[in-house]
Amino acid sequence: MLIGSLCYVGISWVENHSDTVPPVHKKDKKQRGINVFGRLDSLSLAELTKNNVEWITLVPFGGQSDYDSPSVRMGRDSLRQLRRDSSLKRNIQIAHDAGLKVFLKPHIWMSDPSDGKWRSDIFPKHENAWMEWSESYRKFIVYYAKIAEENEVELFCIGTEFTRLTKVKPLFWKNLIADIRSFYSGELTYAANWYEEFEHVSFWKDLDYIGIQAYFPLTKNLNPSVAEIKKGWKPHLKTLEQMHKQFRKPILFTELGYKSTPDSAIEPWLWPSYDTNLVHPISNETQANCYEAFFKVVWHKRWFAGMHIWQWHTQGRRRRSAQKHGFTPKDKPAEDIIAKGFQR
């Protein structure tokens, strides 16, 4: 998904965080998760658990300048990396103490991308660059997989939206999965792009879930009704069912999210621009309709393992202008629809 700049921040330790009432886990075992950015404490956990959230998705970032950069970098210096690691581990502990499960999903952030290029286009230019990049990425992802194992994280993601690399370099991913399996005892997935990737990934059998960044286009119209959005899911459901039958793996939406804009069901993957915040109308109704349609036509499918909503910012971390048009369901009608949907 194409998104605006995000950074991982530390959390504040609140002594009474364990007082948060743990969620009642549902019999269907579907994952009821949300990608959380910001400080976790008793207040933020209470906001999430009241909406029947049972999984916290945490996103540590690695970086590279452009799609053809030869290596992945981590923190700018060892002290900053140590602080980020400490914050991440505390976040995991706080979530676990509250009875929540954790999905750790590392992302690569491109700081200076060429026009039109993003994470899905990452591909080193020549073989030497590929060898350097692959080794640096392996170091990056194994680093966080070890943090996941040491902190009893229930689900780990080996990569997010590498469309070109999963098609051209499948052996790299199969070997990486085997390496991580050798020490990580939790479940594994990969977060494939909805567009021209998840159907082409050849290593789903090596993972526990078929993971999809589920920003499927659902309509061509502004301000669609729930009925119209439901119809838009039909061709995608057919493909998803075929994938499930082919690989005999449950399908997990590693991300699913909708903006509060009239066009959010047309191109769900697009991040609202600065211009959007200034001149485009807000449509909380369209966002709510998208979630309502999802729960009516997708959630109950037996092959569907659950979803991790994009996204939730704790304690007003994002500017209010960005929140109004953005993906968060917080303090919007969609929040109540999600709470009821997760209660099923």
N, C-alpha and C positions, 0 to 999 in steps of 0.2 A: 504494500500500500504506500502511496506517495503521501508523506506527511511533513508537517513543519518541524522545525528543530526542537528536539526534546533533549533533556539532560537528566541524568540520574542524580537525585539529591539525597542527602542524609535524612534520617528520621529522628524523632525525639522519643526518648524512652519515657513512658508513663507507667508509674509503679502499679496502677490498678488495671492494666490492660487485660489481665487474666479474668477480670470480672465480666467481660463481655460474654453474653449468653451464646453458647455454641449453637450452630444451626442443627435442625433435625434432618438427618440424611435420608433422602428419599429411597424407596425400594427399587426404583428403576436404575439407580447408580449413575445416571447421567451427570456429566460435569456441569455445574452451574457456576461459571467463573467470570471474572472481569479483570482486564488489564488495569492495574492501579499504579498511579504516579503520584509521588508526594509522600508526606509523613503518615505512617501508620501509628495509631494510638487508640485508646479506648473509644474516643468519639468517632473516629473514622471507621473503626471496625463495627461499631453499633449501627452506623448508617448502612453499611454493607450487609450485615446479617439480618437487619430488618427487611431487606429486599430478597431474603432467602439465598444470598450468595454463599457458596460453600467452597469455592476455590479462589485464591488470589494469584493472579498472573503477574510476575515480576520480570522486567526487561532491562538487563544490563547491556550497555552498548560498547562495541568496539568501533574503530573508525578507519577510514581510508579516504584519500582525497577525491579520487575519481573512479570510474568504472574499470579502468585499466591499470590502476595502481598496483605495484608489485607486492604489497604486503598489507597486513592488517595490524593496526596499532591498538594498544590498550590505553591505560591512563598516561597522562602527559609526564608524570613522574611517579616514583615509587610511593611517596607519601600520599599523593592524591589517590592512587590506586588502593592503598591500604585503607584510607577513609571510606572509599566507595565499597570495598569489600566488607568492612565492618558494618556499614549501614545496611547492605544487602542481607548479611547474616542476621542482623537484629530484626529486620523486616520479616524474614522467614520464621524466626523464633516467635515473634509476636503473633503472627498468623497461626502458627501451630498451637500456641498456648490458648488461642481463642477457639480451637477446634476446627480450624480451616485447613484445607490442603493447599499445596503450593505447586504452581507450574512455572518453571524457570525457562524463559524464552529469549536467549540472547539475539540482538540485532546488530547489523553493521550499518553505521551511519556514514554517508558520503558527504564530506564537508564542502567540496568544491566541484560538484558534478558538471559535466558538459551539458549543453542544452539537450533536454529531453531524456537524459540518462538518469537511471536510478538503480537501486539495489539489484533489481532483476537483470540488469545488463552487465553486471560484474563479470569480467573475463580478461585475464592478463593477455598481453599482446603476443608473447612468444613463449617458447617452452621454458627457458630459464626463469622468466617472470612467473610462469605458472608454478614452477617448483618452489620458488620463494613464497609466492602467495599461499599455496596449499599448506606449506609447512607452518607459516604464521597463523593461518586460520585454524589449523589443527591445534596449535598451541593455545590459541584463544578459546576454542570451544571445549577442549579437554580441561583447561583451567576452570571453567565454570561448571563443567560436569563433575569435577572433583569437589567443588563447593557444594553442589547439589547432593552428592553422596555423603559428605561429611555432615550435612545439615538435614539429612533424611527428607529431601525434597521428593515428592511423589511422582512428578512428571518432568521430563527434561526434553528440550527441543534442540536438535542437532544443527538446525539452520533455518533461515527464514527468507523465502522469496529469491532464491538463486536460479532463476528460470534457465539461463544459458548453461550454467555449470552442472545442473542436475541432468540435463539432456546429454551433454558432451562428455562429462567426467563421472559417469555412474560408479566406476570402480573406486574412485576416491571416497565417495560417500559410503559405499558398502564396507570398505576397510575402516573408515572412521567409526561407523556404527559398531563394528566388531571390537575396536579398541575401547570404546566407551563401555560396551557390555562387559568387558573384562574386569571393570572395577565398580561400575554404577549398578545398583540393585533396583532402582526404580524403573518406571516405564519410559519408553522413548517414542518421540514422534518427530516429524519434519513439517514445517509450515509452508506448504506450497501455495503459490499464487493461483487464484481462481482462473486466470487467463492464460491459456496455452502452457500450463505447467503440470497441474496435478494429474491430468490424464496420461502424461508422458513419463512420470517418475517410475523407474524400473525397480526400485528397492523397497517398495512398500512392505513386502513380505518379511523384511528384516526388522521392521518396526512394529510397535504395538497398536498404532493408530494411523489411519490415513488423515493427515492434518491438512486443513485447507483454510487459507485466508479468504473468507467467503463473501467477497464484495461483488456478488453476481448482479448484473443489470436486470431489473425486474419489470421495467415499463419504459415507454418513450414519452410519457406525459407528465406534466407538472401536477402536483397536488393529487396524486392518485388515491383512489378508494382502497379499502382493505380487500374488497373483492377483486379489483384489478391487479393488485400486487400478488394475491394468491395465484392468479392465473400465470403470472410471470415466473413463478417457481417451477411450473410443470416441466419444461424442457431440462432444467437443471437437475430436478429430482430423478429423472430418467437416467441421466449420466451418472449421478451419484450412486444410484442403485446398481448400475452396471459395474462400477468400480468396486463396490462392496462384494459383489458376487465373484468378480475376477480374482481379487486378492484375499477374500475371506477375512477382512479386517474391518472393525468398526470405524466409522467416519467421525472425526472430531473437527469442529470449526475452531481453529486456533485463534481466529479473529472473526467477529461479525459486528458491524456497526453502521449507524446511519446518522447523517447530519440533520440538524433542524432547519432544513431548507426545502423549498418546493420540488427541487430536482434530485433529492437524495436517493430516490429509487431508480433514477436513470443512470447515474454514474456514482455509485456508493463509495468508490475508492478514492475519489478526489478530495483532497484537503481543502477546506474553505480558505480562500485567499484574503489578503487584507482588503481588497476591493469588495469582496463578498460581504465583509463585516460592515462596510460603509454604505453600500447602495442596494444590496440584495435583500429581499424580504426574508423574514424568519417564518418557518412553518414547523412548529412543534407537532402539529397534527400529522404531517407527513411522516415525521420520525416515528410517532406513536403508531401510525397505520402500518409501517414497515415491520415493527416488532409484533404487532397483533397478527399480521398475516403469517409471519414466521412461526409463531407458536401454534397457529391453527393448521399449518400444512407440513411443517418440517419436524417440529419437536417430538412428536409421538412416534416417528418412524423407528422401527426396531433396530435398524442398522446405525442409527444416529447416537453417538456417544456423548454429545453435549457441546457446549460452546463457551468461548471466553470473549466477552463483550469488549469492544474497543469504544470508549475508554472511560476511566473515572479518575478525576483529580481530587485529592483530599484537601480540605481546609483552604479552598479558594486559591490554589496554587496558580492556576491559569487566569489570565485577564478575563473579566466579565464579558467583554466584547467577543472574545474567542469562544467562550462558553455558550453564548447565545446561539450562534450559528453552528457550533462544533458538534463533535460526536457524543459528548457526554450526555447521558440521560438524567443526570443529577438535577433535581428540582424541576423536572419537566414531566408532562403526562406519561412519557415513555417509562419513567422510573416505576410507576405503579403497574404498568402492563408487564414489565420484566418481573417485578415481585410476584405478581399473580401467576405468570408463566412458569417461574421457577418453583412455585408452590405445587404444581401439578404432579 
